[in-house]
Amino acid sequence: MRVLGQPMTAIRIATAGEALIDLVAQPDGRMLPCWGGAAYNLARALALQGVATTYLNPFSSDRLGRQLAARMLADGVVLAQPEPVKAVTSLAVVGLDAHGHPDYAFYRQGVADRAITAASLNASCAALPALEVLCTGGLALDPQDADVYLPWLATQRKAGRGVVVDANVRPAVIQDMAPYRANILQALALADVIKASDEDLAYLELPGLDALAQARHLFTCTPVQCMALTLGPEGACLLVRNRQGVEVYRAKELQPVQVVDTVGAGDCFLAGLLSCLLHHAQVPGQTAASVLAQADAAVMRDLLTHALAHATLCVMQPGCSPSSWAQVRARMKQVPALTA
């Protein structure tokens, strides 16, 4: 494995899943190409937050694949598979509604980021001695890829690494929702940390009268230690398992936000959460798992408000626009969030 950027011995977090080009519809009918994909966005955002990060999937040798790889390297991400493959780059056509919310149409057959196996993912992880956390979600939860990602997650969980799954439901890419829901739930059953939106939980048709009740339900049927629930303009919640049950923390910025679009907001939220978690785990004797296990209220609120500020900075710019650690902390000071 050829080392690019940070040394492999320093890598603390790995992402796996789609990397694609978003073709975003503009008001004049043009299509604006943007880098995208849940795992791709997350890796970039983590690296820009100062976390030593690797991306596990390969890129295409085509022009778009070379651009995706170059952007990721420029942002400081290490490529676990730096040699390109012949398969083409994934595409997504993105339309925005009046509120900046995206809808997607995906072109994903025979593409580069799917030229992967559970064995190759595990081999890449085995070469990372400092690896603490691995992340997947989004289009990686397509049931057609279940034989890749589910065995990989199970193996890495058994090895003692933290598993993060972003539900990030994409109904536009799936014809039959029943097996898709089932596969997502299987992935969530392997997760230590889950990230989901209220819309994701509605698509999963979980028991409960509202999103918070549905999120609580996941704590009864999965081993999840921590769950981030995003609620759009209503802010976000962080649910954490403790000895008494499940503690819920809430945060919402007090100042109205001028939303350009919400593309990549969830990815930036998750990157903010994980980067802040690993920041608190830098204390001697601490790990990401131990920070979550202790569930200190001040730390949990810091995780949530950092994640929320990172997502807010993203929606104020077009496309997925991750920010640095310093930019997020400045936002937290400038526009405090109401917490509970």
JOQUIBEL-V527558 format. One record per residue. N is the residue number from 1. OMEGA is omega in degrees with one decimal (* if undefined). Layout:
BEGIN
n: [N/N]
omega: [OMEGA/OMEGA]
END
This chain:
BEGIN
n: [1/2/3/4/5/6/7/8/9/10/11/12/13/14/15/16/17/18/19/20/21/22/23/24/25/26/27/28/29/30/31/32/33/34/35/36/37/38/39/40/41/42/43/44/45/46/47/48/49/50/51/52/53/54/55/56/57/58/59/60/61/62/63/64/65/66/67/68/69/70/71/72/73/74/75/76/77/78/79/80/81/82/83/84/85/86/87/88/89/90/91/92/93/94/95/96/97/98/99/100/101/102/103/104/105/106/107/108/109/110/111/112/113/114/115/116/117/118/119/120/121/122/123/124/125/126/127/128/129/130/131/132/133/134/135/136/137/138/139/140/141/142/143/144/145/146/147/148/149/150/151/152/153/154/155/156/157/158/159/160/161/162/163/164/165/166/167/168/169/170/171/172/173/174/175/176/177/178/179/180/181/182/183/184/185/186/187/188/189/190/191/192/193/194/195/196/197/198/199/200/201/202/203/204/205/206/207/208/209/210/211/212/213/214/215/216/217/218/219/220/221/222/223/224/225/226/227/228/229/230/231/232/233/234/235/236/237/238/239/240/241/242/243/244/245/246/247/248/249/250/251/252/253/254/255/256/257/258/259/260/261/262/263/264/265/266/267/268/269/270/271/272/273/274/275/276/277/278/279/280/281/282/283/284/285/286/287/288/289/290/291/292/293/294/295/296/297/298/299/300/301/302/303/304/305/306/307/308/309/310/311/312/313/314/315/316/317/318/319/320/321/322/323/324/325/326/327/328/329/330/331/332/333/334/335/336/337/338/339/340]
omega: [-178.7/-176.5/174.7/176.5/-178.5/178.6/179.8/-179.4/-178.0/-172.5/-179.9/-174.4/-179.5/175.4/178.0/-178.7/-170.0/167.9/-173.5/173.4/172.4/171.8/-171.0/-179.5/178.6/-178.4/-179.0/177.9/178.1/175.4/-179.1/179.2/179.0/174.4/-179.1/-174.0/-173.4/-178.0/178.4/178.4/-177.9/179.7/178.1/-176.7/177.7/-179.8/179.3/173.8/175.8/-179.3/176.6/-167.5/171.2/174.9/-167.2/-175.3/178.2/172.9/176.6/173.4/179.4/-175.5/-178.5/177.8/178.1/178.5/178.7/-179.5/-178.9/179.3/-179.3/177.8/179.5/179.5/175.0/178.7/174.5/177.3/177.7/177.5/-175.3/-179.7/-176.7/176.4/-175.4/179.7/-175.1/178.5/174.9/176.3/171.9/173.9/-171.5/171.5/179.7/176.2/-175.3/-178.8/179.6/179.4/-175.8/162.9/-167.1/164.6/-171.7/175.4/-162.5/-178.4/176.8/-173.1/-171.1/-174.4/176.3/177.1/-170.4/175.8/175.4/-179.6/-179.4/176.3/179.5/178.2/178.0/179.9/180.0/-179.3/-175.3/-173.1/-177.9/-175.4/179.3/-168.9/172.4/-171.3/170.7/-179.4/178.9/-175.6/174.4/-179.4/170.2/-178.1/176.1/-179.8/-177.2/-178.0/175.5/-168.0/-178.8/176.7/177.8/179.1/-178.8/-180.0/-178.1/176.1/178.8/178.8/175.8/178.7/178.6/-178.7/178.5/178.8/174.6/-176.5/169.4/-172.6/-179.2/-176.9/-178.5/-175.2/-172.7/177.5/-176.0/-173.9/-174.7/178.0/176.9/177.2/-178.0/-179.5/176.6/-179.3/175.1/177.5/179.3/178.8/177.2/-169.5/168.2/179.0/177.0/169.4/178.9/172.7/175.6/177.5/177.4/-177.0/176.5/178.3/-178.7/175.9/178.3/175.8/178.5/-175.9/178.9/-174.8/-179.2/177.4/177.9/176.7/177.2/180.0/-179.2/177.7/178.7/-173.8/175.8/177.3/-173.2/177.5/-175.3/178.0/174.8/-179.2/178.7/-172.4/179.0/-177.9/178.8/176.5/-175.3/175.1/171.2/178.8/-175.7/177.7/174.0/-175.5/-178.9/-177.3/-179.9/177.2/-178.9/174.8/-177.4/176.9/176.2/178.2/-175.7/-176.5/177.1/-176.9/174.3/-174.4/172.5/168.9/-177.1/-179.8/177.8/-177.5/178.9/178.3/177.4/176.1/-178.0/177.8/177.3/178.9/-175.7/178.9/178.4/176.0/179.7/174.6/179.3/179.7/178.1/177.8/-179.5/179.9/-179.5/169.9/176.7/-179.3/-178.3/176.2/179.0/-178.8/179.4/175.1/176.9/-172.5/-179.2/179.0/-179.4/177.5/177.3/176.9/-174.8/-176.8/175.1/178.7/-178.4/179.4/178.9/177.8/180.0/177.2/179.4/-174.9/178.2/-179.7/179.4/177.1/176.5/-174.7/-179.1/179.4/177.4/176.1/-177.8/179.3/179.6/-179.6/176.2/177.1/-179.6/178.3/-175.8/-177.6/-179.1/176.7/172.7/-177.4/176.8/*]
END
